[in-house]
Amino acid sequence: MLKVLKGINPEKITIQSLLSEGREALQYAGKIADVFKAAGWDVTPPTGMGSSTAPRIGIFIVSAKDEKAMRLNEFVAGVLVAGGLATSPIGLDADSKRPSGDVEIWVGSK
């Protein structure tokens, strides 16, 4: 994963975990954040305070609906699947109210 992430221009990304999933999800999100940081990306680290109105399993992506965010979603999803951290397809919530290019990786339950 690190080699692939270093192979492109670093982006800004947020990593988060669900509060309802506790310390284990937060620690896993932290490990994902560490890989992105090591590759030179601008990472907003997880706080473990995320929430969702629906149950969430595994890793999912929340992002803006613009073209830049959608391209980044596709790349990040591919990296997570190739690294064995997620299975395809990765859930995606696209929100037109988010700023252009905004992408977040979220960690839910096992």
VOFI-86927 format. One record per residue (C-alpha): x, y, z; residue in three letters. Coordinates in steps of 0.25 Angstrom, whole numbers, plus 5000, padded with zeros to 4 digits. Example, Ala and Ser with C-alpha at 12.3 -4.5 7.8 and 13.67 -1.06 7.14 Angstrom:
BEGIN
504949825031ALA;505549965029SER;
***
This chain:
BEGIN
500050005000MET;501150105004LEU;501850084990LYS;500550114983VAL;500150234991LEU;501550294990LYS;501450274975GLY;500450384973ILE;500350534977ASN;499950534992PRO;498550574995GLU;497750615007LYS;496950515014ILE;496250495027THR;496150365034ILE;495050335045GLN;494450225053SER;493050205059LEU;492950245073LEU;491950125075SER;493050025071GLU;494050075082GLY;495550065083ARG;495749945073GLU;495150025062ALA;495950145066LEU;497250075067GLN;497050015053TYR;496650145047ALA;497950205053GLY;498750095046LYS;498150135033ILE;498450275036ALA;499950245039ASP;500150175025VAL;499550295018PHE;500450395027LYS;501650305024ALA;501350325009ALA;501350475010GLY;499850505010TRP;499250615018ASP;498450535028VAL;497350575038THR;497550465048PRO;496350385054PRO;495750435067THR;494750315069GLY;493550415070MET;492950385057GLY;491450345056SER;490550285046SER;489050275045THR;489150135040ALA;489950015044PRO;491350015037ARG;492149885035ILE;493649895031GLY;494250015023ILE;493450115015PHE;493750245009ILE;492950375011VAL;493250485001SER;492850604992ALA;492050574979LYS;493050654970ASP;493950584960GLU;495250604968LYS;494650534980ALA;494050424972MET;495450394965ARG;496150404978LEU;495050304984ASN;495350204973GLU;496850214975PHE;496750204991VAL;495750084990ALA;496650014980GLY;497850034990VAL;497049985002LEU;496549864994VAL;497949834989ALA;498549845003GLY;497549745008GLY;496949845018LEU;495549845011ALA;494749755001THR;494149804988SER;493249874987PRO;493549984997ILE;492250055002GLY;492250204998LEU;491350315003ASP;491450434993ALA;490950564999ASP;490750684990SER;490850775003LYS;492350735005ARG;493450825000PRO;494050794986SER;495050684987GLY;494650645001ASP;494950495004VAL;494850425017GLU;495150275020ILE;494250225032TRP;494450095040VAL;493150025045GLY;492949895052SER;493649765048LYS;
***
